[in-house]
Structures are given as C-alpha cells and as structure tokens.
Amino acid sequence: MTSWGAWRHWRAMLWIAAGVVAFGFLVALEIAARRYGEPGPITNQVKALFFAAKPGPLYGGLVLMMVVLTWRQRFIAAGAAIGIDSVLLLVRWAAGIEAAEGEFFGTGALWVMLGFAVVAVTRRTGGERALLLKGVGLGLLLVAARKIGDTWLLITSKTRPTVLDQYVAMADHALGNPSWLAGRLVEATDPVSSHVLQLVYGQLAVAAVVVAAYQLRNVAAERRFPKHHLVRTFLVIGLLGPGIYMLFPVVGPVFAYGPGASGTGGVEWAAADLWPHTPLPITAPAPMTYDGITPRNCMPSLHTAWAVAIFIHTRRAPRMLRFAGTFWLVATLAATLGFGYHYGVDLVAGVVFALTIEAALRSFERGWDRRGVQLLVHGTTVFVALLVSYRYLPMRMAGHPEVFGPLLILAMASVILGYVRTTRLWESTLAPAAPQPEPQPEPV
C-alpha cells in the first residue's frame, strides 16, 4: 500500500472511530435524559421528522448544507423544504394538532437534508459524493448540536444542585458589578433596548449561519471546504464549554440575586432579591442550593465566546458584514449583562476562552509552531487562573477592586494582544512575496 493510500486508510478509520464515539455519546445523553424523565437528543431528532419543530436550527442547517449545491439545486432544496412544511402545516391545522410556541416549521428542512444524504449515497460517486455528504453532515451537525446542548443543560440542572454564584458575585466587585449597572440601564430604556437586545441574544445562531454561509460561498465552485471557518470554532466552543459548566456551576445574577427569568427560578431560591437596583453587599460566599430546572450555564459566557468568534471571522468580510459582526458583539455583551444572565467576570472568561480555542484551531490547520503553542499555553493558563481566582480569592477581589479589577482586564488584554500579534505574523508569512523587478541590461 502506498503512503498516500495508507494515509487515506487511516483517515477513514479515524472518521469511523469518531462516528462511533459520537453515536455512543448521543446514546449516553439519551439514557441520562430518560433517567430524569425527559426525552434525549435522539428522541427529539426523530420527533422533528414528523412533528412541528423550531425552524431556526433546521433551516439554518439547510442553509449550511446548500453551500455545496449549485444555484439550481439550492432553489429546488429550499422550495421542497417550504412545500413539505406548508403541506404538514395544513395537515396539522385540519387535524387540530396544536404545536408548541415557536414550533411550526422545520420538518421539511430536515427531510430535504436527509434526502440529499440518500442522493449522495445512491447517485453520486467519488469526490462529488464526499462533498455532498460533507455538506449534509455540516447541516445535520448544527441541528444535532442544538439538541445535544438542550439535553446537556438539563443534566447540569439535575446533577449540580448547588451553585457557586456567591463566589462569582463577590469576584465581580472587582469590575464594579457591571450586571447591576447594565440591568438598570436596560430597565431605564425599556422597551426599545430590551426588544433589540433580546432579538440579538436569541438569534445568535442566525448571525453565525449568515457569516458561515459567506465564508463557505465558494465551496460549490471550488469543490472543497476552506481549512478553517466559523462553524468549526462554534462547534468546539459548544463542545468544551458545557464541560466547564459541570466544574463551575453558576446560574447568573437574575436567578441568584433577582426574580428569575422565563418562569424558572425565583426569589424563593435566590440568596437575596437585589438585582439590579440594590448594590450587592460584600459578604463571605458559600455554595448555595438552587432549583433543578435552571441550567448552570454561566461560567464561562458562551454567548460572549460565540459573539467573539463571529467578530473575529468578519474582520476580512465586506464592510457591512464587519459592521454587523461588531454590532453583534457589543449587543451580545450588553444583553448578557443587562438581562442579568451573566456576571462581568463571566464575560472576561468567555473572551479568553474563545480566543484560546480559535488560536488552537488555526494552529492545528496551519501546522503547530512555537508562537502557536505559546499562545495556546498562555490562553489556557490565563483561563485557569481566572477560574481559580473566582473560586478561591473572591473576598480579596471584592475588598481590593482597585488592584484586581485592572488585573482582570490586563489578563484578558494580554490574550487579545497575543492573538492579534500571532495571527498577524501568520498572515504576513503566508502573504505572497512582492515581485522583484527584472534586471536591466547594463549600457554598453
């Protein structure tokens, strides 16, 4: 077997192994969810084939799949999905079947993606089959990630009865309790600010699909995917972040120090009803028991991490997309604080988390070098140091904000500066050399 053949063989084996591990993980999540009386990701995915679903993730996945199609095929796929959903909507209406809030379309998009998977296996060969399967896999991966995320959040609420909000709230004194300030600003400018920020916060996945579709716009013509794009960063952030939720469970200031939100939580579980009007007193923190419904999904802020990823991946896009990426980042930061979903220190950790993952993925794709390793080690060290300081130094941070506040900002800034310098150096080494002028003949 030639070296190229051996490499293709081992690569195929790695993909098979990854598929087996992923399926095993899904089965484990399904079993865990069933233990708590809820359907798991597999059940919810099968249910979406026949019943109304939330259209956002399913049609977002369809858009990502369509990057491998021609324009004619895209129109056919979109028309088929909308047609299937329209027929099913009429059938449900005639049968008197009521869908849950926000669940009315989406089944058609899932059927179309599965249909193209069948087409790839039965009607395509070689590179065409591989490209179409990659497109289908990308779309279905987005859909599965949403289902997995919902199940994982359920698990955090059931397996982590105590939360560490009091520690994080004390550490947040170093930054001046920004969530309290932002909460009052949003309340003072309601309803305009709350409607805009809620739209941005709730439609983060839509923004990501738009940016990813732009990055992958040439896949159909070039017959290959780019080495690095936003979807990879999004998925890795979503894969690693929930694991940290289990190590550092936090529910957020609106739950731990306020009335709760979305019908979960409430003052009966809160340490005190203080957010956002009453300044938080400095008291010794302790783990506190919270309900078995609210996800422990604050540390780090993955909404912040995803918004940072969108911002990074729009820097070389057209002006309108660059503006949108900047707006989405600023609005997401304002929403996470203004709605009381996160503390300020969550956002600091989220920025460091996103930049470290982005640096690791870019290093992996271009080949590891000394600067890439240094940036990964530095980002990881800063992230771990932040979590350790939030857990074991909160009273010192609250008592000396003039020291620890600047230190937190400097630690985050050091990772930002390291990322900017390293990526600029990488780009300069990849830039084509300027053409040298041809030597002129000497005069006789």
Buried (B, 14 or more C-beta within 10 A) or exposed (E): EEEEEEEEEEEEEEEEEEEEEEEEEBEEBBEBBEEBEBBBBBBBBEBBEEBBBBBBBBBBBBBBBBBBBEEEBBEEBBEBBBEBBEEBBEEBEEEEEEBEEEBBBBBBBBBBBBBBBEBBEEEBEEEEBBBBBBBBBBBBBBBBBBBBBBBBBBBBBBEBBEBBBBBBBBBBBBBEBBBBBBBBBBEEEEEEBBEBBBEBBEBBBBBBBBBBBBBBEEBBEEEEBEEBBBBBBBBBBBBBBBEBBEEBBBBBBBBBBBEBBEEBBBEEBBBEEBBBEEEBEEEEBEBBEBBEBBBBBBBBBBBBBBBBBBBBBBEEBEEEBBEBBBEBBEBBBBBBBBBBBBBBBBBBBBBBBBBBBBBBBBBBEBEEEEBBEEBBEBBBBBBEEBBEBBBEBBBBBBBBBEEBBEBBEEBBEBBBEBBEEBBEEBEEEEEEEEEEEEEEEEEE
